[in-house]
Structure formats: structure tokens, C-alpha cells
Amino acid sequence: MMLKAKDIMTSDVVTIKGSDTVAEAVKQMNDLCLRALIVERRHEQDAYGIITETDIVYKVTAYGKDPKKVRVYEVMTKPCIVVNPDLGVEYVARLFAQTGIRRAPVIHDHLVGIISVTDIISKSDFVENPKSILLEERIQEAIEEARAICAEQGATSKECASAWDIVEELQAEAAHQKAERLDKTAFDLYCEENPDAAEARLYDT
């Protein structure tokens, strides 16, 4: 079973108002040993924001501004990138990698938690269960299944084509994970043995 954001997030989230001062944010962060605070929404349709220690250091301290006179809304990020509680941990990691963020609120209608790179390192099971190994096993099973279906229904059957679609999806996912391009898919290899299978996949959609 793949771990999800909700399995490793911190559900005890500390929030602050956008109208509060940066000095108040700093006090909360220091008192509670936090690196970020979630900025509350003003109303139901509003977006959540986030203020991090780097926002404060880069935008307030670096310019010698008085934190007692700067408001949270002036330095926060809003709307911030949010994570669905059911998002798989490796997708959270990929989102962090692509956007360069280190933490994000976990939202399901309302705020349910916060997830950070630290949570991924300390609570995730990627050391014991790297996703690529699980994927490889699933790909092997899907290939055996596709070959069995095609042997039974025929290489040109729609069922055969659909079974290879599943294999290709899994292989694409695995390649994406490793950031590799596939030279030959399992279906390409199958087509070398069964040339008529290729034409069958050009079925009308």
C-alpha cells in the first residue's frame, strides 16, 4: 500500500491571520519551533496562504524593516500550493521538487494538516519500499497478464490491446519516475514476435 500525504502529515497546524504583524509570526515560530505558519482564510471561498521563515528573513530582515510594522499579508505566499490528503507521498515529493517548495498545507475542503520535506524523510517508507521496485513488480505482473489475454483472445483482439495499454501506462510511470525515456516498451517487444498486434492497436477511439 502506498503511503499518502495524510499518513505522514502533521495534523496539528498553527495558523495566523494575514493582518497580524510579522513580529507576532516570529514569536509564534520561535515559541513552537516552527518554520512556517498557515495564513487563515478570510472567508470560505478565500485561499489559504503560508508564511515561512525564509519569507521573513528574505523580505523583512534583509531590508532592515521593522517586523512590528510589517503585516503577514505583505510577505506571505497566497494562494499557496496545497496538497490533497490522498496524494501519494512520492507525488508530494515530486510536487515539492518541481516547485521548489519545502512544505504545503494539506487541504480537504478545510485545513487538515501540513506536510514538509522533513515529514517525507522521517515518516515515509521510501527506504523500505521504494516505489520503483513496487512498480517493476506490477509491470511484470501486467506483462504476464497481457500475454495471457492475448494468447487467449488473439493478438489482434481489443482485449489484447487494452491489456498492453495498462502495461504501457505503468511503464511510462516508471520511466517518468526515473526521468528516463523508454527505448522499447514491452508492447514493442511483443509486436516483434507478433507483428499483426501493432495494426490492431490502431482501433477507432
C-alpha positions as CSV (number, residue, x, y, z in Angstrom):
1,M,0.0,0.0,0.0
2,M,1.3,3.4,-1.0
3,L,1.6,5.9,1.8
4,K,-0.4,9.1,1.4
5,A,0.0,12.6,2.5
6,K,-2.5,12.1,5.3
7,D,-0.4,9.2,6.7
8,I,2.7,11.3,7.3
9,M,1.4,14.9,7.6
10,T,1.4,16.9,10.9
11,S,-2.3,17.4,11.7
12,D,-1.6,19.9,14.4
13,V,-1.4,23.1,12.3
14,V,-0.6,26.5,13.6
15,T,-2.3,29.3,11.8
16,I,-2.0,33.1,11.9
17,K,-4.1,36.0,10.4
18,G,-2.9,37.9,7.5
19,S,-3.5,41.1,9.4
20,D,-1.1,40.0,12.3
21,T,2.3,41.5,12.3
22,V,5.5,39.7,11.3
23,A,6.7,40.2,14.9
24,E,3.8,38.1,16.1
25,A,4.5,35.4,13.5
26,V,8.2,35.3,14.6
27,K,7.2,34.9,18.2
28,Q,4.8,32.0,17.4
29,M,7.5,30.3,15.2
30,N,10.1,30.7,17.9
31,D,7.8,29.6,20.8
32,L,6.7,26.5,18.9
33,C,9.9,25.7,16.9
34,L,8.1,26.1,13.6
35,R,9.4,27.0,10.2
36,A,6.1,28.1,8.7
37,L,2.6,29.2,9.7
38,I,-0.5,28.8,7.6
39,V,-2.4,32.0,7.0
40,E,-6.1,31.7,7.7
41,R,-8.7,32.3,5.1
42,R,-10.8,35.4,5.4
43,H,-13.9,33.6,4.2
44,E,-15.0,30.2,2.8
45,Q,-14.1,30.9,-0.8
46,D,-10.7,32.5,0.1
47,A,-7.4,30.7,-0.5
48,Y,-5.0,29.7,2.3
49,G,-1.6,31.4,2.5
50,I,1.7,30.4,4.0
51,I,4.4,32.4,5.7
52,T,7.8,30.8,6.2
53,E,11.0,31.7,8.0
54,T,12.6,32.4,4.6
55,D,9.8,34.8,3.7
56,I,10.6,36.8,6.9
57,V,14.4,36.7,6.5
58,Y,14.4,37.5,2.8
59,K,11.7,40.1,2.8
60,V,11.9,41.8,6.2
61,T,15.2,41.1,7.9
62,A,17.2,41.6,4.7
63,Y,15.8,45.1,4.2
64,G,16.1,46.1,7.9
65,K,12.3,46.5,8.1
66,D,10.5,46.7,11.5
67,P,8.7,43.4,11.9
68,K,6.2,45.1,14.3
69,K,5.1,47.3,11.4
70,V,5.0,44.8,8.6
71,R,1.9,42.6,8.3
72,V,1.9,38.9,7.5
73,Y,-0.1,39.5,4.3
74,E,2.7,41.7,2.9
75,V,5.2,38.9,2.9
76,M,3.2,35.7,2.7
77,T,2.6,33.5,-0.3
78,K,-1.0,33.3,-1.3
79,P,-2.6,31.3,-2.7
80,C,-0.1,28.7,-1.7
81,I,0.3,25.3,-3.3
82,V,-1.8,22.8,-1.4
83,V,-1.8,19.0,-1.2
84,N,-4.8,16.6,-1.2
85,P,-4.7,14.2,1.8
86,D,-4.9,11.2,-0.6
87,L,-2.0,12.2,-2.7
88,G,0.7,9.5,-2.7
89,V,3.9,10.5,-0.9
90,E,6.1,10.3,-4.0
91,Y,3.8,12.6,-5.8
92,V,4.1,15.1,-2.9
93,A,7.9,14.8,-3.2
94,R,7.6,15.3,-7.0
95,L,5.4,18.4,-6.5
96,F,8.0,19.8,-4.0
97,A,10.8,19.1,-6.4
98,Q,9.1,20.7,-9.4
99,T,8.0,23.8,-7.4
100,G,11.0,24.2,-5.1
101,I,8.7,24.4,-2.0
102,R,9.5,22.6,1.2
103,R,6.1,22.4,2.8
104,A,2.5,22.8,2.0
105,P,-0.9,22.7,3.8
106,V,-3.0,19.6,3.3
107,I,-6.5,20.7,2.4
108,H,-9.7,18.7,2.0
109,D,-12.4,21.4,2.0
110,H,-10.7,22.8,5.0
111,L,-7.2,22.7,6.6
112,V,-6.4,19.2,7.8
113,G,-2.6,19.3,8.2
114,I,0.7,20.4,6.9
115,I,3.3,18.3,5.1
116,S,7.0,19.0,4.8
117,V,10.2,17.6,3.3
118,T,11.1,16.6,6.9
119,D,7.9,14.5,7.2
120,I,8.8,12.7,4.0
121,I,12.3,12.0,5.2
122,S,11.3,11.0,8.7
123,K,8.0,9.3,8.4
124,S,7.8,7.9,4.9
125,D,8.5,4.3,3.9
126,F,10.5,5.0,0.8
127,V,13.7,3.5,2.3
128,E,11.9,0.2,3.0
129,N,9.5,0.3,0.0
130,P,10.9,2.3,-2.9
131,K,8.1,2.9,-5.3
132,S,10.2,1.9,-8.4
133,I,10.5,-1.7,-7.0
134,L,6.8,-2.0,-6.4
135,L,6.2,-0.6,-9.9
136,E,8.6,-3.1,-11.5
137,E,6.7,-5.9,-9.8
138,R,3.4,-4.6,-11.1
139,I,4.8,-4.1,-14.6
140,Q,5.9,-7.8,-14.7
141,E,2.5,-8.9,-13.5
142,A,0.8,-6.8,-16.1
143,I,3.0,-8.1,-18.9
144,E,2.3,-11.7,-17.9
145,E,-1.4,-10.9,-17.8
146,A,-1.3,-9.1,-21.2
147,R,0.5,-12.1,-22.8
148,A,-2.1,-14.5,-21.3
149,I,-5.0,-12.4,-22.5
150,C,-3.5,-12.1,-26.0
151,A,-2.8,-15.8,-26.2
152,E,-6.5,-16.5,-25.2
153,Q,-8.3,-13.7,-27.2
154,G,-5.8,-13.3,-30.0
155,A,-3.1,-10.8,-30.8
156,T,-5.5,-8.6,-32.7
157,S,-8.3,-8.5,-30.2
158,K,-9.4,-5.4,-28.4
159,E,-8.8,-7.1,-25.1
160,C,-5.2,-7.7,-26.0
161,A,-4.7,-4.0,-27.0
162,S,-6.3,-2.8,-23.7
163,A,-4.1,-5.1,-21.7
164,W,-1.0,-3.6,-23.3
165,D,-2.3,-0.1,-22.7
166,I,-2.2,-0.9,-19.0
167,V,1.4,-2.1,-19.3
168,E,2.4,1.0,-21.2
169,E,0.8,3.3,-18.6
170,L,2.8,1.6,-15.8
171,Q,6.0,1.6,-17.8
172,A,5.5,5.3,-18.6
173,E,5.0,6.0,-14.9
174,A,8.2,4.1,-14.1
175,A,10.2,5.9,-16.7
176,H,8.8,9.2,-15.5
177,Q,9.9,8.4,-12.0
178,K,13.4,7.7,-13.2
179,A,13.3,10.6,-15.6
180,E,14.2,8.2,-18.4
181,R,13.0,7.7,-21.9
182,L,11.9,4.2,-22.8
183,D,13.6,2.9,-25.9
184,K,11.4,-0.1,-26.3
185,T,8.2,-0.8,-24.4
186,A,7.1,-4.3,-23.5
187,F,4.4,-3.9,-26.3
188,D,7.1,-3.1,-28.9
189,L,8.9,-6.4,-27.9
190,Y,5.6,-8.3,-28.1
191,C,5.0,-6.8,-31.6
192,E,8.3,-8.0,-32.8
193,E,7.1,-11.5,-32.0
194,N,3.5,-10.8,-33.2
195,P,3.7,-8.3,-36.0
196,D,-0.1,-8.2,-36.5
197,A,-0.7,-6.9,-33.0
198,A,0.6,-3.5,-33.9
199,E,-2.1,-2.8,-36.5
200,A,-4.8,-4.0,-34.1
201,R,-3.9,-1.2,-31.7
202,L,-4.9,1.4,-34.2
203,Y,-8.5,0.8,-33.3
204,D,-11.0,3.6,-33.5
205,T,-11.4,5.6,-30.3
